[in-house]
């Protein structure tokens, strides 16, 4: 039995201590991200996942938006200092991928396939998960760490204005990535008996 994919899955971890010592070029990383998303499954092949890939000043601009927005929500200076330190750790990474869902496409499929209309939102989220996992694992395969954040919908309007994002794109997550400056800790797993059922 082949287990190469399992080994890659184990290699994909949430890495918070990221840097900019990345060997791949921005163009190579862009191609890697695009290919993973393009080849991910989606219901009816409706391809609802979109991505905005940020490097350099654009990457830093995103996390500045997050810090400025959170400052409005965390008025206590001591609490905000901790929040800002966390966001600055994401800013220290090499780049960020903004994962979006094209809501116009979801609505079109709801209208065109009324029998399944109630499912297309859920299915678009499953496509998101597939895309995010594929990109994350592929980055790990290339020695690049990442973590996935969810400051949406708090930052949606500011990000849309800053990067001219189409109004029908709905932000679903922010994945910062970069060189692994410190590994993830040990990972615990729940008991298989509590998680799986097998019938033969």
N, C-alpha and C positions, 0 to 999 in steps of 0.2 A: 504494500500500500504506500502511495506517495504521501508525504506529509510536509512538503515544502511550504504550502500555504499556511499550515498550522504554525510552523516556525516563524513565518512572517507575522502572523496574527499575534504571536507572543512578543514579537519585537515591537509591535505598535503599542506604545504606552503614552499616558498623559505626562508630558515633560513640561515643567514650568520654568526651569532654569535654561533659557535659550540665549544664543548669541548670534553673531554674524559671520562666524568662521565657516562659511558654506562653500563647498568646492564647485557645485553646479552653478552655472550662470543663470541669470534671470530668465533668459530665453529658454534654456533647458528646463527650468522649473515650470515655466508657463506651459510648455508643451506637455510635460508630465501631468500637470493638473488637468489640462484640457482633455488629454487622452483618457484619463481615468473617468472623468465625468461623462464624456461622449459615449463611452462603452459600458456605462452603468445601466442596469435595467430600469424600465419605467412602465407603468400600466398602459396598455394600448400603444406602446412606444410613443407616448405623448411628450416625452422629453421636457418636463416642466422645470427641471433644475437649471439655474443660472449661476454664474460666479463672477465676482469682481476680484481681480488679483492685484494686490497693492505691494509695491516695493518703494524703497527710499523715502523721499519726503511724503509721498502719498500714504505709505504705511504709518509713518509717524503722525501724520495729520489725523488719521482715523483715531488713534489712541488719545490724541489731544482732545478730539471731540468727545470721546468717552469720559475723560477726566473732567472736562468742563461741564458736561451734562450731569455727572454724578455729584459734582460740587453743589449743584442746585438741590440734590436729594439728600445729601449728607452734610447738614449745616454745622455739626459739631466738628471743630478743628482737629481734635485728637483722632476721632473716628475717620475723618477724611484723610488724614496723613497715612493711615494704614491702607485705605482704599487706593490712594494715589500711588503708593509704593507698589501695590499689586499691579495696577495698570501700567506703570512704568516698566515692570518686568516683561509685560507683553510687548511694549514699545521697543524694548531692547532686542527683540527677535529680528530676523532678517526680512520677513514679509508677513502678509496676512491675506487670507482668502475670505471674502464675504460670500456666503452661500445664500442664494435667493430662490424663491419659487415664483414662477410666472403665473400669476393668478388669472390672467386673461385666458391662458390655455386651459387651466383647470375649469373655468366657467364654460368655455366652449365645449369641453367634453361632458360636463354636466348637462348642458342643453342638448347635445347631439345624442347622448346615450342616457335617456331619462331613467331607464331601468336600473342603472348603476350610479345615478347622480349623487346619492348619499355617500358613495365610497371614494369619489375622486380626491377629496381633500385628504383623507387618510392615505390614499395611495400616493399622493404627491409627497407626503411626509416620509413614506417608506422609500421613495426615490431619493429624497434628501439623505436619509440615513445611509443608503447604499453608496451615494456619491461621496459623502463625507468619510465613510469608512474606507472606501477604495483609495481616495486621495491620501488619507492619513497613513494607511498601510504602505502605500507606494513611497511616500516620503520616508517612512521608517526603513524601508528596504534600501534606500539610498543614504542612510545614516543621518537623516534629518529628523529632529524632534518636532512635536507639535502639541498643542492643546486646543480645546474647543470651548469657546465662551458664548454667552447668550445675553448680551446687553440690549438686544432687541426686545420689545419695540421702543424702549426708552430713547435710543439714539437714531431711530429710523429717519425722522424728518431732517435732522442735521446732516446725516450721511447722504441722504438722497440729494440734498442741495449741494453738498460739497463735491460729489462725484457725478452729478447729473444722471442719477439712477432713474430708469423709467418708473412711472407712477404705478404700473401694474406689477412690479417686482416686489415681493414681500421678503424682508430679511429674516433668515432662519437661524443664522449662527455666524460666528467670527472665529476663524482658525488661524492663530499666529504660529509661525514655524521658523526654525533656525537651527543653528548648530547646537548639539547637546552638550551643555556645559556642566551638567550634573545629571546622573541617571535617576530614573523613577525608583521609588522604594519597592519593597516586596508587595506582591499582590495576593490578597486572600480570595478564596473561592468558597461559595456556599456548597453544602453537601449535594452531591449529584441526586440523591434520592428526593431532595426537596425541589429539584429543578426539572427533572426529566421523568417522563413516563414512556416505557417501551412495551409494545404489545407484539407478540409473535404468533 
